[in-house]
Amino acid sequence: MKMKDLRELSNEELNDKLLESREELFNLRFQKSMNKLENPGKLREVKKFIARLNTLLTERQKAVTVK
């Protein structure tokens, strides 16, 4: 998802996506340790997605505290 699409989601939906992504990252790391990871680039992709979600949530928290 792009940032434009993520900005349209509510905080609750973003938190749900964050939890799902963290679970996915855990599973990918587990697969990597077992040498069964088919697409190593997926690890990097999921990490970046988690960073995007965290960035967006932080922006929203700061916007609320500034007001």
PyMOL commands that set and color helices and strands:
alter all, ss='L'
color gray80, all
select helices_A, chain A and resi 3-7+11-33+41-66
alter helices_A, ss='H'
color red, helices_A
deselect
rebuild
show_as cartoon
